Amino acid sequence: MAPPLNPTPARVTAHPAFAVGPVRRETFGTFVEHLGRCVYTGIYEPGHPTADDDGWRGDVLGLTRELGVSTVRYPGGNFVSGYRWEDGIGPKDERPVRLDLAWHSTETNQVGLDDFVQWCGRAGVEPMMAVNLGTRGVQEALDVLEYCNHPGGTALSDLRRRNGAEEPHGISFWCLGNEMDGPWQIGHKTPTEYGRLAAETARAMRMAGGDALRLVACGSSGPTMDTFGEWERAVLMEAYEFVDYISAHQYVENRGSLEDHLAAGHLMDRFIREIVAHVDHVRSVLRSAREVHISFDEWNVWHMSSRRTPVPSGSDWPEAPELTEDLYTVADAVVVGDLLITLLRHTDRVHAASLAQLVNVIAPIMTAPGGPAWKQTIFHPFALTSAHARGEVLQLAVDSPSYTSPQHGLVPALSAVATHDADSGSVTLFAVNRASDTALPLEADVSAFEGKRLVEALVFASDDPLWCATQEDSSSVLPGPLEGAVLEDGRLTAVLPPVSWAMLRLG
């Protein structure tokens, strides 16, 4: 039986004159951390039937390209705060095996810096490197920068050349540590301690690498942290003039109420606005001419309270254990699509983002050691948005009915964003119906875009919003045609099923 229709339609107006800012390719970044099976049996598995001569899984490379990834943050995450980058370079049979305190695992260092840059080249993505400001500091950041980017003629750049990378890696994107306000972090610091260290590291890296570097200071580890707000203020009071971004991290999960879970984009929207307020307060106090933006370099659905596999402990230090390998539902995919819509809506201030993570660990791609790779549900809205969001992000006028979330009160049922590519003439509307039990009529005024036709209308939804993709069945629920979508006389109409993500393309 068809779900009941919401008696009030959601109305949207789009006009090319009202642009928020450009669609930034950096919004479609992801994250590879030495955590669980993200690296080993994830992107790297020598001997796998699809592996190339360097051990990179070809099936994962293909899916990474299909996902439409732009940047990949590496090597952490919590892992980076105890990491010695020198351990992962040079001949593999000479690399030291270390204890990884962040995830209580054994790190073989068979994949390291040069290897990862090689993988990025084959995947067609840009590396986003993080430096260890937990157990290390300014000198180590300068060393890894020289190793990566200096052409030659110095000890570290020539070491890179001897290790097989004749040309510099040319890495411009650098994260100054990770989640340094978190008590779980190795080298956890107060905001003033970290702010001073970030400022001095950034200042020194600028002296070595110039203004071409894009530097990210650690923001708070999430909106629910007691440190949030004051951390951003204190850190930026020290580092504002030397960094380009402040990081933001936010994970959401279904704690039992689907209505609360579907409000995640609504909460992210508020979080971004609060970060912007803290950043701009510092700018005003400092009377700075610079504008610091947001790198939302960890975001996803993560069911932390129902971990399928615990972090090892005691004398157990396994190599690449199964950790945080969440299985994602259709509802999770709708939430991920909504979070990406929210990031795009704030493209004026969110200049980069990284879905955490890429493979196996809370990831859109899953692998079986020695076996196949497959797509989780969250793969689809990300890949389609990356493929079709082009040109400018438009500021929409939206009038939406609301639904009631037990925890968050009234929440708009519609979440939407549109992009317009003036060169090709394409207009793409991405829309989510957050209502769990009611179909949502959508009426979009696109009369400002003359001469358009409806090229494609897709929806991702299921009668069972808790359906998960598995190795045995990853294709029973896929994006399919949104039946009944019509564009006539500048008016686009459609009906969005409950708990659905949709894409409507005009051309």
C-alpha positions, 0 to 999 in steps of 0.5 A: 500500500502506498504511503500517505501523502503529506497534505502540504507540498514542499515548494522550492524556487531556484534562480541563477542570480542567487548563488552561494558560491562554487561547487568545490571539488574538495567537498568530495574528499574521503579519508584513509587511516591506518585503522582496522582494515582500511589500508591492509586488505582495504586499498592494499592487498598483495596477492589479491586477484585484482592487485597490481604489481605494487599490491594495490587492489584494482577493484578498490581503485575502480570503485574509488574512481566511481565514487568520485573522490577528490581528496583523501586525508591520510594517515589519520585520524587518531593514528597520526598522533603517535606516527613516525612518518620515517617508518613508512619509507624505503625498502619494505623489508627494512621498515620497523614494526610498531605498536599503534597506541591509538587502535591497540594494533600492530603497524607493519608500515608496509604502506607509508607516505611514498606508497600512499602518494603512488596510490593517489596517482593511480586513483586520480585523487589528491593527497591531504596529509596530516602531521603528528602534533601529538608526540612530535612537533615543528621539526618533524612537520618541516622534515616531512614537508621537505621530504615531500615537496623539495625538488632535491639537493637536500638530505631529505629530498635526496632521500625521497629520490633514492627511495624512488620518487624523483619528482617532488610529491607537491602536496599542498593540503596539510592537517596540523594534527588531529582532534587535539582536544580529545582526551583519547588523543595521544598528546592531548593538549589544552587549546592554548597549548595546541594553538601555540603549537599550530601557529608555530608549525604553520609559520615554519611550514610557510617559511619552507613551502610558501603560500601555496600550502593549505593548512588546517588547524584542529577544531573541536572533535565534535559539536557535543564536546565540552570544549566546542566553541571555546576551543575554536576561539582560543586556537584561532586567537593564536593561529588565525593569521597562519592557517586557512581552515579550521577542521570540523568533525561530526558523526551521527547514528541511529540510536533507535528513533528513525525520526531523530536519525533523519534530522542529522542534516538539520543538526549539521546545518546548525553546527556549521553556523555555530563554527562560522560564528566562532571563526568570525568572532576571532576575525573581528577581534583581531581585525584581520583581513583574512577569512578562515574557512571550514575543512569538514574533514571527518563526517559520516554515519557511525554507529558507535554505541553498537560496535560490532567488534571491540577495539583490542586490549591487553596483550592483544596487538593484532595486525589490521583487525576488523574494527568499526565495520558498520553495515549501512541501511537505506536510511543511513544512505539518505542521511549521508545524502542529506549531510552532503546536501548540507555541506554544499549549501554552506559552500561559501564557508565549507571549502573542503570535506572528507567522508570518513572513511573510504574502505571497510572502516565506516565506509562506502566500500567494503572488501573481503580479504582475497574476495570481492569488493562491494558498494554499501548503500551510502556509496550511491548518494555520494557518487551521484552528487559528486558526478552531477554537482557542477558550477555554482551552488544556488541559494534556494527559497524553500517552504517545507512542511515539518515533521516531529523528531522526539529529540529535536522537535520540529524539523523541515521534512525537505532538505534540498540544494541545487547547482547550476553549470552555466557552461553546460546549462545543466541544473541539478536538484538534490532533495531528501524527504526526511519524513519516515512515514509520509510521501512528500509532494515537491513543487519547484519553480525553475522558470528562470531557467528557460528552455530546459527539459527533465533529463533524469529523475532518480530516487534512492529509497526502499519499503524497508529503510533498514535494508543493508547491502552485504557481500551476498546482496549489494544490489537489491536496492539501487537508485532507480527512476523517480516515477511521475516527475514532470517539468512543464511550463517552468514547474518541476513536480515530483513526489518523494517517497518517505526516507528518500534521497532524490536527484532531478537533472535539467538540461 
